[in-house]
Amino acid sequence: MASAQILKIKDIEIHALQWGNPEGLPVLALHGWLDNAASFTHLAPLLEHCNVIAVDLPGHGLSGHWSDFHHYHMWAGVEDIELILDALGWQTCHLLGHSMGAVMATMYAATFPKRLSSLTLIEAIGPMAGSLDEAPARLAEAITSMKSHNAQQKPKPSLQNFIETRLNGPLKLSPESAALLMERSVIETDQGFCWSNDKRLKYTSMMRLPEPLIGAFIKGIECPVLGIFASDGLFTQERLKARWDQLTCPNSLYWYKGGHHLHLDGDVHAIAHTIEGFMTSIKSEL
């Protein structure tokens, strides 16, 4: 059973869930885009030697939203991670990220390498790259979206409506997992049920980093890295290789059957065994 925690960074509350032994290996878990801390409900309890803190990242789940005219930049997540670790009082930790969380974790690992004992990446390494030619149009689109931003969310009659919307989305989820995520992403109001996620998360990002810059972050990682990728996920082995081969630190890569949310709906016990073995082996080497 998870216990709830609340942290504070930059004047907003960051809600979190804690699993495992409070005296165990400190593990900060970061979820994917439009997910929340419940993403680790199946995986975290199996990491028996770990103290897992999974946060709702800013604008997601139960956590606060940034103030008006504030953007959700992928690279700003690096600062968020740093402030979350400060709020937890952790000088070092094992960082675990899924999808968007793995993107932010990749960049954080290179920016503050001395704060990480290890890095576990599920279904991502670095952000989606952008071309230089598209940059002006992307910036214009992002600014235009923000100018017309309306924070009000459209209500729906029931939580089940949101679960069905998620099940009909492009990324496959079991009904149980969709319900887990939606229960933490939907709030009940006098008008009905509404998303708790900040609508600005869906706006076009102001800038995508060019591939050489992403490569610089990957090459800058110093701690051991574990990769967990899905056979029916977002990456093919060929596509992943171009980035993975840029790692200069000790690393290992595993593929498991399943889709993008394999840590929820895949062979979670096998994945947990791999992750915990990786993290505990690093502790024994220190």
C-alpha positions as CSV (number, residue, x, y, z in Angstrom):
1,M,0.0,0.0,0.0
2,A,1.4,3.4,-1.0
3,S,1.6,6.3,1.4
4,A,0.9,9.9,0.2
5,Q,3.4,12.7,0.4
6,I,3.4,16.3,-0.5
7,L,6.4,18.3,-1.4
8,K,6.7,22.0,-2.4
9,I,8.8,23.5,-5.2
10,K,8.6,27.0,-6.7
11,D,5.4,27.7,-4.8
12,I,3.4,24.7,-6.0
13,E,2.6,21.4,-4.3
14,I,4.1,18.2,-5.7
15,H,2.0,15.2,-4.7
16,A,3.8,11.9,-4.5
17,L,3.3,8.2,-3.6
18,Q,5.8,6.2,-1.5
19,W,6.3,2.5,-1.6
20,G,8.8,0.1,0.1
21,N,11.3,0.4,2.8
22,P,11.9,4.0,3.9
23,E,15.5,2.9,4.8
24,G,16.0,1.3,1.4
25,L,17.7,2.6,-1.7
26,P,16.3,6.0,-2.6
27,V,14.5,5.8,-5.9
28,L,12.8,8.8,-7.6
29,A,10.3,7.7,-10.2
30,L,9.1,10.0,-13.0
31,H,6.0,9.2,-15.0
32,G,5.1,9.8,-18.7
33,W,3.2,12.6,-20.4
34,L,-0.4,13.0,-19.1
35,D,0.2,10.0,-16.7
36,N,0.9,10.4,-13.0
37,A,2.5,8.7,-10.0
38,A,0.0,5.8,-10.2
39,S,1.9,4.7,-13.3
40,F,4.3,2.9,-10.9
41,T,1.5,1.1,-8.8
42,H,2.4,-2.3,-10.1
43,L,6.2,-2.0,-10.4
44,A,7.2,0.0,-7.2
45,P,5.9,-2.5,-4.6
46,L,8.1,-5.2,-6.2
47,L,11.3,-3.2,-5.6
48,E,11.5,-4.6,-2.1
49,H,14.9,-3.2,-1.2
50,C,14.0,0.3,-2.4
51,N,12.4,3.4,-1.0
52,V,10.4,4.5,-4.1
53,I,9.0,8.0,-4.3
54,A,6.9,8.5,-7.4
55,V,5.8,12.1,-8.0
56,D,3.0,13.7,-10.0
57,L,5.1,16.1,-12.1
58,P,4.0,19.7,-12.3
59,G,0.7,20.1,-14.1
60,H,-0.1,16.4,-13.8
61,G,-2.3,14.4,-11.4
62,L,-2.8,16.0,-8.0
63,S,0.2,18.4,-8.3
64,G,-0.1,22.1,-8.8
65,H,-0.1,24.0,-12.1
66,W,2.3,26.7,-13.0
67,S,1.1,30.3,-12.9
68,D,-0.4,32.1,-15.9
69,F,1.8,32.5,-19.0
70,H,4.2,29.8,-17.8
71,H,5.1,27.1,-20.3
72,Y,5.9,23.4,-19.6
73,H,9.3,23.0,-21.2
74,M,10.9,19.6,-21.3
75,W,14.2,21.0,-20.3
76,A,12.6,22.8,-17.4
77,G,11.9,19.4,-16.0
78,V,15.6,19.1,-15.2
79,E,15.2,22.0,-12.7
80,D,12.0,20.4,-11.3
81,I,13.9,17.1,-10.6
82,E,16.7,19.0,-8.9
83,L,14.3,20.9,-6.7
84,I,12.3,17.7,-5.9
85,L,15.5,16.0,-4.7
86,D,16.3,19.0,-2.6
87,A,12.8,18.9,-1.1
88,L,13.2,15.2,-0.3
89,G,16.6,15.9,1.3
90,W,18.3,13.3,-0.9
91,Q,21.9,14.1,-1.9
92,T,21.9,11.1,-4.3
93,C,19.4,8.7,-5.6
94,H,18.6,6.1,-8.3
95,L,16.5,7.8,-11.0
96,L,13.8,5.9,-12.7
97,G,11.8,7.4,-15.6
98,H,9.1,6.2,-18.0
99,S,8.6,7.9,-21.4
100,M,8.5,11.7,-20.7
101,G,10.0,11.0,-17.3
102,A,12.8,9.1,-19.0
103,V,13.4,12.0,-21.3
104,M,13.8,14.4,-18.4
105,A,15.9,11.9,-16.5
106,T,18.3,11.6,-19.4
107,M,18.9,15.3,-19.4
108,Y,19.1,15.5,-15.7
109,A,21.7,12.7,-15.5
110,A,24.1,14.7,-17.7
111,T,23.4,18.0,-16.0
112,F,23.8,16.8,-12.4
113,P,25.8,13.6,-12.8
114,K,27.1,13.5,-9.2
115,R,23.6,13.3,-7.7
116,L,22.7,9.9,-9.4
117,S,23.8,6.4,-8.4
118,S,22.1,5.0,-11.4
119,L,19.6,5.8,-14.2
120,T,16.8,3.5,-15.4
121,L,15.1,4.5,-18.6
122,I,11.8,2.9,-19.6
123,E,10.8,3.5,-23.2
124,A,12.8,6.6,-23.9
125,I,16.3,8.1,-24.0
126,G,16.4,11.8,-24.6
127,P,13.6,13.9,-26.1
128,M,12.1,13.9,-29.6
129,A,14.5,15.8,-31.9
130,G,13.5,18.8,-34.1
131,S,14.9,20.2,-37.3
132,L,16.3,23.7,-37.4
133,D,14.1,24.6,-40.3
134,E,10.9,24.0,-38.4
135,A,11.9,26.1,-35.3
136,P,10.4,29.4,-36.3
137,A,7.0,27.9,-37.1
138,R,7.0,25.8,-34.0
139,L,7.8,28.8,-31.8
140,A,5.0,30.8,-33.4
141,E,2.5,28.0,-32.9
142,A,3.4,27.7,-29.2
143,I,3.1,31.4,-28.5
144,T,-0.2,31.6,-30.3
145,S,-1.6,28.7,-28.3
146,M,-0.6,30.4,-25.0
147,K,-2.3,33.7,-26.1
148,S,-5.7,31.9,-26.4
149,H,-5.2,29.7,-23.3
150,N,-8.3,29.1,-21.2
151,A,-7.7,27.0,-18.1
152,Q,-11.3,25.9,-17.7
153,Q,-11.8,22.2,-18.3
154,K,-14.9,20.8,-20.0
155,P,-16.8,18.5,-17.6
156,K,-18.0,15.0,-18.4
157,P,-20.8,13.0,-16.7
158,S,-18.6,10.3,-15.1
159,L,-15.1,9.0,-14.5
160,Q,-15.9,6.2,-16.8
161,N,-16.0,8.6,-19.7
162,F,-12.4,9.5,-19.1
163,I,-11.3,5.9,-18.7
164,E,-13.0,5.1,-22.1
165,T,-11.2,8.1,-23.7
166,R,-7.9,6.8,-22.5
167,L,-8.6,3.3,-23.7
168,N,-9.4,4.6,-27.1
169,G,-6.1,6.5,-27.3
170,P,-3.1,5.6,-29.4
171,L,-1.2,3.9,-26.6
172,K,-2.6,0.5,-25.5
173,L,-3.6,0.2,-21.8
174,S,-5.6,-2.4,-19.9
175,P,-8.9,-1.2,-18.4
176,E,-7.4,-1.7,-14.9
177,S,-4.4,0.5,-15.8
178,A,-6.5,3.1,-17.5
179,A,-8.7,3.3,-14.4
180,L,-5.6,3.6,-12.1
181,L,-4.3,6.6,-14.1
182,M,-7.6,8.3,-14.5
183,E,-8.6,8.1,-10.9
184,R,-5.6,10.3,-10.1
185,S,-6.0,12.6,-13.2
186,V,-9.7,13.4,-12.8
187,I,-11.5,15.5,-10.2
188,E,-15.2,15.8,-9.4
189,T,-16.8,19.3,-9.5
190,D,-20.3,20.7,-9.2
191,Q,-20.5,20.6,-13.0
192,G,-19.3,17.0,-13.3
193,F,-15.9,15.3,-13.7
194,C,-12.9,17.2,-15.2
195,W,-9.3,16.6,-16.0
196,S,-6.9,17.7,-13.2
197,N,-4.1,17.9,-15.7
198,D,-3.1,21.4,-17.0
199,K,-4.3,21.9,-20.5
200,R,-1.1,23.6,-21.4
201,L,0.6,20.2,-21.3
202,K,-1.0,19.5,-24.7
203,Y,0.2,22.7,-26.4
204,T,3.0,22.6,-28.9
205,S,6.4,22.8,-27.2
206,M,8.2,26.1,-28.0
207,M,11.4,24.3,-29.3
208,R,12.6,20.8,-30.0
209,L,16.3,20.2,-29.4
210,P,18.5,19.2,-32.5
211,E,19.9,15.7,-32.5
212,P,23.5,16.7,-31.9
213,L,22.5,18.6,-28.7
214,I,20.5,15.5,-27.5
215,G,23.6,13.4,-28.2
216,A,25.7,15.7,-26.0
217,F,23.4,15.0,-23.0
218,I,23.5,11.3,-23.6
219,K,27.3,11.3,-23.8
220,G,27.4,13.4,-20.6
221,I,25.8,10.7,-18.5
222,E,28.3,9.2,-16.0
223,C,26.3,6.8,-13.8
224,P,25.4,3.2,-14.9
225,V,22.3,3.1,-17.1
226,L,19.7,0.4,-17.5
227,G,17.3,0.5,-20.5
228,I,13.9,-1.3,-20.4
229,F,12.1,-1.2,-23.8
230,A,9.0,-2.9,-25.2
231,S,8.7,-5.1,-28.2
232,D,5.6,-3.3,-29.3
233,G,6.6,0.1,-27.9
234,L,7.7,3.4,-29.4
235,F,11.2,2.2,-30.5
236,T,12.6,-0.4,-32.8
237,Q,16.0,-1.8,-32.0
238,E,17.4,0.0,-35.0
239,R,16.0,3.3,-34.0
240,L,17.2,3.0,-30.4
241,K,20.7,2.0,-31.4
242,A,21.7,5.4,-32.8
243,R,21.2,7.0,-29.4
244,W,22.0,4.1,-27.1
245,D,25.4,3.6,-28.7
246,Q,26.4,7.2,-27.7
247,L,26.4,6.2,-24.0
248,T,30.0,6.1,-22.7
249,C,29.1,4.9,-19.2
250,P,28.4,1.3,-18.1
251,N,25.1,0.3,-19.5
252,S,22.7,-2.6,-20.2
253,L,19.7,-2.9,-22.3
254,Y,16.7,-5.3,-22.1
255,W,13.7,-5.8,-24.3
256,Y,10.4,-7.2,-23.0
257,K,7.2,-8.2,-24.6
258,G,4.5,-5.6,-24.3
259,G,3.5,-2.1,-25.2
260,H,4.6,1.4,-24.2
261,H,3.2,1.0,-20.7
262,L,5.0,-2.4,-20.1
263,H,5.8,-1.4,-16.5
264,L,2.0,-1.4,-15.9
265,D,0.7,-4.1,-18.2
266,G,3.7,-6.2,-19.2
267,D,5.8,-8.8,-17.4
268,V,6.1,-6.5,-14.4
269,H,7.7,-9.1,-12.1
270,A,10.5,-9.8,-14.6
271,I,11.0,-6.1,-15.1
272,A,11.1,-5.4,-11.4
273,H,13.6,-8.3,-10.9
274,T,15.9,-6.7,-13.6
275,I,15.6,-3.2,-12.1
276,E,16.2,-4.2,-8.5
277,G,19.1,-6.4,-9.4
278,F,20.7,-3.5,-11.3
279,M,20.2,-1.0,-8.5
280,T,21.4,-3.4,-5.7
281,S,24.4,-4.4,-7.7
282,I,25.5,-0.8,-7.8
283,K,25.1,-0.4,-4.1
284,S,27.3,-3.5,-3.5
285,E,30.0,-2.0,-5.8
286,L,30.2,1.3,-3.9
